[in-house]
C-alpha cells in the first residue's frame, strides 16, 4: 500500500459499552444488590448472613421482602450491564474510503440474528455532515451523516459530551474528507 492509499482511508474506532462508568455501575449495583439480597434472606431465615452487621431481626414482611426484591433487581441490572460490556454492544468503527468511494459503519449489537450491524453508503448518496449541539442539563454534541434519502446516522459514540471544539474539528475534517457541506443544527 503506497502513501497515497494510506490517506485515502480514514477509520474512526468507537468504544461502545466498554467504558469506565459501566464498570463502576457493575461493581456498585452488584455489591449493593448482594447486600440487600442477603439482608432480605437474613430476615426470612432469622439467621445473620452478613458478617459485619446484624439484620436478622428485620421483619420479613414488608422490609425483608422489599430488600429481596431490590437486591434481586440490582443483581439482574448489574448482570445486564456486565453482558453488554462483555459483548461490547455499540462498539465498532466508521470507515471512510476515498479509493472505493464508500462509507462503512460497523457496530456490534446484542447476540442473535443482527449481532453485527453493517451500513454501507456510496459517497454520492451522502448529502451533508450535520453537527447537532444542544446545551443545558442534558447536553448533546453529535455528528450525523445525512444521506440524500433523509437518513441521519449518528457517527459519534454515546458517552460524556466531548469538548465543543473537538467535535467541531471532527465534523469539519470529516466534511472536508468526504467533500460535502457541513451544517449546524
C-alpha positions as CSV (number, residue, x, y, z in Angstrom):
1,X,0.0,0.0,0.0
2,X,1.6,3.3,-1.0
3,X,1.4,6.6,0.9
4,X,-1.4,8.0,-1.2
5,X,-3.6,4.9,-0.5
6,X,-3.0,5.3,3.2
7,X,-4.5,8.8,3.3
8,X,-7.4,7.6,1.2
9,X,-8.9,5.6,4.1
10,X,-10.0,7.2,7.3
11,X,-11.1,4.9,10.2
12,X,-12.6,6.1,13.5
13,X,-13.0,3.5,16.2
14,X,-16.0,3.6,18.5
15,X,-15.5,2.4,22.1
16,X,-19.0,1.1,22.7
17,X,-20.1,-0.1,26.2
18,X,-16.6,-0.8,27.5
19,X,-16.3,2.4,29.4
20,X,-15.1,3.1,33.0
21,X,-18.6,4.3,34.1
22,X,-20.1,0.9,33.2
23,X,-17.5,-1.0,35.3
24,X,-18.3,1.4,38.1
25,X,-22.0,0.7,37.9
26,X,-21.5,-3.1,37.6
27,X,-19.5,-3.1,40.9
28,X,-21.8,-0.7,42.7
29,X,-25.1,-2.4,41.7
30,X,-23.8,-5.9,42.3
31,X,-22.3,-5.2,45.8
32,X,-25.3,-3.2,46.9
33,X,-27.8,-5.7,45.4
34,X,-26.0,-8.6,47.1
35,X,-26.1,-6.8,50.4
36,X,-29.9,-6.1,50.0
37,X,-30.5,-9.7,48.9
38,X,-28.6,-11.2,51.8
39,X,-30.4,-8.8,54.3
40,X,-33.7,-10.0,52.9
41,X,-32.7,-13.6,53.2
42,X,-31.5,-13.0,56.8
43,X,-34.9,-11.6,57.7
44,X,-36.6,-14.6,56.3
45,X,-34.4,-17.3,57.9
46,X,-33.9,-15.3,61.1
47,X,-30.2,-16.0,60.7
48,X,-27.5,-13.4,60.1
49,X,-25.9,-13.9,56.6
50,X,-24.0,-10.6,56.6
51,X,-20.9,-10.8,58.8
52,X,-20.4,-7.0,59.6
53,X,-24.0,-6.2,60.7
54,X,-27.0,-8.0,62.3
55,X,-30.1,-7.7,60.2
56,X,-31.8,-11.0,61.3
57,X,-34.3,-9.1,63.5
58,X,-35.9,-7.3,60.5
59,X,-39.5,-8.3,59.9
60,X,-39.7,-10.3,56.7
61,X,-43.0,-8.7,55.5
62,X,-42.7,-5.9,54.4
63,X,-39.0,-4.9,54.9
64,X,-37.4,-8.3,54.1
65,X,-39.4,-8.9,51.0
66,X,-38.6,-5.5,49.7
67,X,-34.9,-5.9,50.4
68,X,-35.0,-9.3,48.5
69,X,-36.9,-7.6,45.6
70,X,-34.5,-4.6,45.3
71,X,-31.5,-6.9,45.8
72,X,-32.6,-9.2,43.0
73,X,-33.4,-6.3,40.7
74,X,-29.9,-4.7,41.3
75,X,-28.1,-8.0,40.7
76,X,-30.1,-8.5,37.4
77,X,-29.3,-5.0,36.2
78,X,-25.6,-5.4,37.0
79,X,-25.6,-8.7,35.1
80,X,-27.2,-7.0,32.1
81,X,-24.6,-4.2,32.1
82,X,-21.8,-6.8,32.5
83,X,-23.1,-8.7,29.5
84,X,-23.3,-5.5,27.4
85,X,-19.6,-4.9,28.4
86,X,-18.6,-8.5,27.5
87,X,-20.4,-8.3,24.2
88,X,-19.1,-4.7,23.6
89,X,-22.5,-3.5,22.5
90,X,-22.2,-0.3,20.5
91,X,-18.5,-0.8,19.7
92,X,-17.2,-0.7,16.1
93,X,-15.8,1.7,13.6
94,X,-16.6,4.2,10.9
95,X,-14.6,3.8,7.8
96,X,-14.4,6.5,5.1
97,X,-12.7,5.1,1.9
98,X,-11.9,7.5,-0.9
99,X,-10.4,4.8,-3.1
100,X,-13.7,2.7,-3.1
101,X,-15.9,5.8,-2.6
102,X,-17.7,4.2,0.3
103,X,-18.6,4.9,3.9
104,X,-18.8,1.8,6.1
105,X,-20.4,2.0,9.5
106,X,-19.9,-1.2,11.6
107,X,-21.4,-1.7,15.1
108,X,-21.8,-4.7,17.5
109,X,-25.2,-5.4,18.8
110,X,-26.7,-7.9,21.2
111,X,-26.3,-11.6,20.2
112,X,-28.7,-13.0,17.8
113,X,-29.5,-12.6,14.1
114,X,-28.4,-9.0,13.9
115,X,-25.2,-9.2,16.1
116,X,-23.1,-7.2,13.6
117,X,-24.6,-4.1,12.1
118,X,-23.1,-3.1,8.7
119,X,-24.2,0.1,6.9
120,X,-22.5,0.9,3.6
121,X,-23.2,4.1,1.7
122,X,-21.5,5.3,-1.5
123,X,-20.1,8.9,-1.4
124,X,-22.7,10.1,-4.0
125,X,-25.5,9.2,-1.5
126,X,-24.1,11.5,1.2
127,X,-25.8,14.9,1.4
128,X,-24.1,16.6,4.4
129,X,-22.4,16.1,7.7
130,X,-24.6,17.6,10.4
131,X,-23.4,18.8,13.8
132,X,-26.1,18.9,16.5
133,X,-25.2,20.9,19.6
134,X,-27.6,21.2,22.5
135,X,-26.6,22.8,25.8
136,X,-28.4,22.6,29.1
137,X,-28.9,19.9,31.7
138,X,-28.6,17.1,29.1
139,X,-26.0,18.5,26.6
140,X,-25.7,16.8,23.2
141,X,-22.8,17.1,20.7
142,X,-23.5,14.6,17.9
143,X,-22.1,14.4,14.4
144,X,-24.5,12.9,11.9
145,X,-24.0,11.5,8.4
146,X,-27.0,12.8,6.4
147,X,-27.9,10.9,3.2
148,X,-30.0,12.0,0.2
149,X,-32.9,9.8,1.3
150,X,-33.1,11.9,4.5
151,X,-31.4,9.4,6.9
152,X,-29.4,10.8,9.8
153,X,-26.8,8.3,11.0
154,X,-25.0,9.2,14.3
155,X,-21.3,8.9,14.0
156,X,-20.2,9.9,17.5
157,X,-20.2,7.4,20.3
158,X,-22.7,7.6,23.2
159,X,-20.6,8.9,26.1
160,X,-20.0,12.1,28.1
161,X,-20.3,15.0,25.8
162,X,-16.9,15.9,24.1
163,X,-15.5,19.4,24.1
164,X,-17.3,21.5,21.5
165,X,-14.0,22.4,19.8
166,X,-13.1,18.8,19.4
167,X,-16.5,17.8,18.0
168,X,-16.4,20.8,15.6
169,X,-12.9,19.8,14.4
170,X,-14.0,16.2,13.9
171,X,-17.1,17.3,11.9
172,X,-15.1,19.8,9.8
173,X,-12.4,17.3,9.0
174,X,-14.9,14.7,8.0
175,X,-16.8,17.1,5.8
176,X,-13.6,18.1,4.0
177,X,-12.5,14.4,3.6
178,X,-15.9,13.5,2.1
179,X,-16.1,16.8,0.2
180,X,-19.6,17.6,1.4
181,X,-21.2,20.5,3.2
182,X,-21.3,20.9,7.0
183,X,-24.5,22.0,8.6
184,X,-25.2,23.1,12.2
185,X,-28.4,22.2,13.9
